[in-house]
Amino acid sequence: MSPFHHRSVLPDEVIHFLAPTDGKTYLDGTLGGGGHSSLILAHAPGAFLVGIDRDQEALTAAGARLAAHGDHVRLLHGDFANGAGLLRSVGIVELDGFILDLGVSSHQLDTRERGFSFQQDAPLDMRMDTSGGATASDLVNELPEAELERIIAEYGEERWAKRIASFIARERAESPITTTLRLVDIIKGAVPKAKWDERLHPATRTFQALRIAVNTELASLEQGMRASLDLLKPGGRGVIISFHSLEDRIVKHIFKEYAEGCTCPRQLPICVCGNVPRVRILTGRPVMATAAETDENPRARSAKLRAVEKL
């Protein structure tokens, strides 16, 4: 296993909005290498932290990083979408706060054999949990062309999705597509060179789409968000960092839903829906990284932080 390296984004902002306190219980639902968790425990060494991650390499690295905190830390292998059940399995039924740092880690991108990057040749994998499940190669070679087009268009917001899916279908008929660079070459052939965005590699959107599909990231986000919000105690806070518009849209809409009160038509004399606000939104607009942080950590450029407090 290669050394796990990942610099957590928006560290000061996470601590500001989460406001961790000794004696309280926090969830890091996307543990990674333990960066945000270590910040939480440095700020509140008497807190109890549960970390969840699908990636066993991340859990191993975070375990070593957080070992000094002893029994103030509990690490669990799994998808944060199933966080409520995982937490119940260790006797936790409510939270004082949670942090979700979404997307793929720097370590996963830079570890060639994981197959997340279009910059180096590797098996076309993209699984965050390598213990099972379909790989990106499985999807590329087995899904109907129309479903591939839908995934690339919807999850990658790729305007050339139809053409890319068509080229993939044609190429896989000749031989299976099993490596990252072969897929990159197919995408480059499908997207007219005159239309390439000089700021964005032509394979970026398709690789994003496949990664999201392989790891069911958007469904996991919605399920995990709702479970985490429901577990928050009054006064507890939730902080979520997203990296692309699809994620941020889900976060924004669910926070808005939880913050909304009565939804009855105005002409009704009394409320019959019974809805009451469950959270207070702390970030009217998403919080972005400072120029100083993005200079040191380019990954922070696309990060958007939103936060709420349970009522």
N, C-alpha and C positions, 0 to 999 in steps of 0.2 A: 504494500500500500504506500503510495506517495504521500509526503507530508501534506497535511490539510492546511490550505491557506485561503483566507477569505476575510476581507476587511469590511466590517459592518458599516452600513451607511447611516447618516443622520444620528450619530450616537448621542450628542447633546440634546437633540430634539426629542429623542425617544425617552430619555431620562426626565426631561422637563414635563412631557405630557403624561407619562406613566406614573411619575412621582412615587417611586417605590419606598416602602417604609418597613422597618424591622417588625417582625412578628406576623407579617401578612404573606399571602400565598399568590404566586405569579406563575403564569404559563408562558413559555417560549415555544410556540407551536411549530416553528420552523427553525429548529435549533442551529443547524449548520455547524460551524466550528465552535459555537458557544460565545461569539463576540458580544451580542446583546445581553446574554445571560450573565456573562462576567461583569458587564457594566452595571447591571441591576444589583448583583451581589456586592460589588464594590461600593455602591451607593447605600445599600441596605444589607449589611452582612448578616443581620438577624432574620432576614426574610427566608421563606422556603420557596424554592423554584423547581418546577417540573418542566423538563425539556422533551419535546417530541420531534423525531425526524424519521423520514423514510430511508435515509441513506445510512447504512451501517458504518461506513467510513467516517461520516460526520459525527455519529454518536461516539465512536472510539476517540476521535480527536477532541471532542467537547468534554468527554469524561476525563481525559488527561488534563485539559485546561482548567476544569472546575474541581479537580480532586481536592484541592486545599479547603474547599468549603464543606467537605464531609457530608454529614447527614442533612445539610440544608439543601441538597440537590437530589433529584430523582430523575433519571433519564429513561425514556421509553421509546421503543422502536415501533413506528407505525405512521399512518397518515393523520394529520391533525383534523381531517374531516371526521375521523372517528375519535376525536379527542375526548368527548364526554364519556364514552365507554372506557377509554384508556385511563382517564382520571378516576372514574369510579372503581376501576380494578385496584387502585392503590389508596382507596378510601377518601378521595377528594370529590366533594359534591358542589363546591362553590369556589369562586376566585375573587381576589382583590384586584387583579389586572392581568392583561395578556398582551403579547406582542406577536405579530405575524409579519415576517420579512419575506415577501413572496418571490417567486421566480427561481432561476438557476443560480448556483453559487459560482464564484470564481474558480474554486477548486474543481467543480464538475466540468466547467468549460475548458479548463486547462489540462485536465487529465485525459490524454489522447484516447485511451481505450474506452472511455465512457461514451464517446460518439456524439457529444453535444455540439462540437465546434465544426464549422465549415472551413476552418483554416488549416486543418491537418487531417491526414488520412487515417481512418479508424473504422472499426465495425460500426454499422449504422444502428446504434442501440438507443440512447437517450432515456433510459429508465433511471429515475431517481432511486428506486428500490430495485436493485439488481437480483433480488432473490426470486423474482417471478414476474409474470405478466408479459404482454406483447411488447416487442421492440419496435422501433421506427422502421426497421427493415421488414418486419411482419406487415405493418400497415401499408408500406409502399408497394409491397409485392402482392398483397392479398386483397386489399379493399377494392371494390368496384371503382371504376374511373370517376363516376359521378360523385361518390362519397369522398374520394380524394380531393376532387375539385371543391366540394363544400368545406372540407376541413381547411384547405389552404386559403380559401376566400374568407371564411368566417373567423378562423383563429389567427391567420396571418395578415388579414386585411390586404391581401395581395390581388392587385388588379389583373394580373396575368394568370390567375389560378386555373382557368379552363385550359389554357395553352400548356401550362406546366403539367397538369394532370394528363393531358393527351400525350405529351412527350414521355412522361413516366410510363404510361401504359404501353406505348410503342416499344420502349427500350426493355421493359421487363419481359416482354414477349420473346425477346431474343435471349436474354439470360437474367437471372435474378439480380436485383440491385441490393448489394450488401455492404457497401462502403460509403463513407461520407463524401469523398471526393468524386466518386462516380455520380452520385446524386447532384453534387454541385455542377459538374459538367453538363448534366441533363438540363438543369435549371438555366444555366448560362445559354444553352442552345435554344431554350424555349422563349426566353425574354429577349426581344430585339435589342441589340447592343446600343442602338441610338436612344433607347428608352431607359438605360441603366441610370440609377440615381448615384451621382458621384459621392454622395455622403453615406450611401448604404450599399453594402455588398448585395448583389442580386439574389443570393440564397438566404438572406437574413429572415425574410418573412416566412418562407416555406419551412425553414428549420424551426422557427418559433412555433409555427402551426403544428408541426409534427410533435414537437416536445410537449405542447399543451395537450394534444390528443393522447399521446402515449401515457402521460401521467394524470389524465383527467383533471387538469389543474383548475379549470373554472368551476366545475361541479364541486371539487374538493373545497375551493375557496368559499362558495356559498354555504355549503353544509357546515364547514368548520367555523365560519364567521357566526352563523346563527347559534350554533352550540355554545361557542365561547361567550357571546353576548348574553345568552340565557343563564350561563353559570355565574356571571358577574354579580357580586353583592352591590347593594346601594352604595354609591360613592366610588365603586370600582371603575377602573378605566381600561379601555381597549385601544391599542395603537396598531395600525396596519400600514405597511409600506408596500406600494405597488410599483411596477416598472413599465407597464404599458397600458394603453387606453382600455383594453378589455377588462383587465383586473380593476383599474381605478373606477370604471363605470359600475361594476358590481359593488365595490366597497361603498361608493357614494350613494347608490340607490338603497342598499340595505340599511346603512346608517340613517338615511332620510326616512325610510319606512319605520324604523324603531323610534325615531324622534317625533313622528307624526302623532297628533292626537285624534280627535273626532273626525271621521270622514263622511258623516251624514250630509245629505243635501242641505243647503242653507235654509230652504223653506220649511224644514221640519222644526216644530217648536221645541222639541227636546231631543237629546241624543239617544239613538237606539242601537248604535253600533258598539258602544261600550269601549271603544279604543281610547287609550290614554298614552301619552308619551312615556317611553321606557328608557330613553337615553337623552342626554344633552350633547349636542355636537360641539366640540371644542375648537374645531378648525373650519371656519367658514369656507376657506379655500385650502387646497392641499399645500402643505409645507414642503418647500424645495430646499435642496442643498445650497450652501453658500458657494460663491466662486472659489474661495480658498479650499473648500472640501473637494470640489470637482477637479481642481488642479491636482490635488494629491491622489484622488480616487475617481477616475473618469466614470466608473460604473454608477456613481452617485448622480450623474447628470439627469438621468431619466427617473430618479426616485421621487415618489409623491407620498407624503405621510398624511394620514387622516386619523383623527382621534375622537373618542366619545367618552362620556361619563355616565354611568348607570344612575337612574333616578330612584 
